[in-house]
Amino acid sequence: MAVNPVPLLGGKSVYCINEQQMEEAHKLTEQTGEASVKIQAFIEEAQEELTRNEQAALAFMLIKRLKDTSVH
């Protein structure tokens, strides 16, 4: 029995990621160094092992967990 994917795009906005945050994340991922290598390897593995919806769910849950454990 085929399972229909759950769409994770569209709907009410919950979190806002600004352009500066995206730029800093991109820099950290693309620069040379240990962090870049680890991040790129994790992304490649996620893209190979997870569907698009699963990747989106992972991204949302990582953001939620970071938000829930942030120190103010």
DAGIGI-V473921 format. One record per pair of residues at least 4 apart in sequence whose C-alpha atoms are under 8 Angstrom apart, sorted by the first residue. I is the first residue (numbers start at 1). J is the second residue. Records with the same first field share a line. If there is no record, write none. Layout:
I: J + J
This chain:
5: 53
6: 53
7: 53
8: 53 + 56 + 57
17: 21 + 22
18: 22
19: 23
20: 24
21: 25
22: 26
23: 27
24: 28
25: 29
26: 30
27: 31
28: 35 + 36
29: 35 + 36 + 37 + 39 + 40
30: 36
31: 36
32: 36 + 37
33: 37
34: 38
35: 39
36: 40
37: 41
38: 42
39: 43
40: 44
41: 45
42: 46
43: 47
44: 48
45: 49
46: 50 + 55
47: 51 + 52 + 55
50: 54 + 55
51: 55
52: 56
53: 57
54: 58
55: 59
56: 60
57: 61
58: 62
59: 63
60: 64
61: 65
62: 66
63: 67
64: 68
65: 69
66: 70
